[in-house]
């Protein structure tokens, strides 16, 4: 009798079999096309994130303590060990609230999957572009499903999903990149899952929030690397009734649905439900910002005309982003909904140039943010996690005018995905902050033609700059 006969790891096993058995030809054409755009977007975010204060601290600290030089830190001339490069690169992707999000699964997928996968490829040696894309899809499919299983209560009770759910995308992508079989992949997931941790209190200003995705990438990579050598993990890491991921990270058993873990694997692709950001702030804020833009199109108004703005959303949205703004750092500024509303109204946009360090204490933005109120709408909460970002925005002007807009999903969402041209434009704006324009264009071309590459390291090599 084997260990698989004595425990119930039905869903973990199905996930492992999907990951190890996925072939490029099995992936629908629309998913093949979409994954390249998602990869390009994440790499642009990472390149911009290479030169931020918190990533500089992390890069320098890791360089001082890590003498290995096997893997590149993207957008820099630095090289670190594979696990520490995954930590640094994941932090860079998530470093400025620009990266993708699976809204129902509540996960920034690229930030946890790509750094682990690239580090695995650098460790293993070259794989084809098609194999690389296949591993990407394997990783992008798994973390969101764990998030769907857990529901919005997971983040509502204080866990930062990127730091918890993310280990499963990272482990899956790295395992597929290393060519692990199903048994090894079960162990990779079991090793990654037991390292899951991360607290939402980090959102109020701490630099450490930026690092959570990097830690997930690192943990998932450790899972795959160790499993490849025969190290064992928790076989029923997701299902275990005592100490399993789902039972431990949820208040009660009726708060999660294990069937969602493997439902539709290979038939329904969650990769197609990943949204992109065109604001440099937390995804929960985007529907409100787009709602205000729509109202402004119908009836332009000035800041001086505003009496108050009321945002009606889910309880998770109110708890996550609707708190009274506190000037504790850029993280706080980019996550706080009232502050981002004030930024849009005063600055005309909410992108990277609007979030210099000095903005944190901007008296005009803080004053205007006090006129933005976030309240729970029980009807929206009742819709569940699939409508977590739905909002109804009311703008009251001093002359008595009241305007309203309801929105379920913003531009760039899975329901209104961005064009390739828009994604390339965003990538170039971000990438040239770290690499020359010609190199940025080469990266873009390599990603968009990834399926034709004999060796994925053609792209990986382009992500580094010459050593200093």
Beta strands, then each sheet from edge to edge (+ up, - down):
strand 1: 71-72
strand 2: 79-80
strand 3: 101-102
strand 4: 274-275
strand 5: 306-313
strand 6: 372-376
strand 7: 391-397
strand 8: 402-407
sheet 1: 1+ 2-
sheet 2: 3+ 4-
sheet 3: 6+ 5+ 7- 8+
end
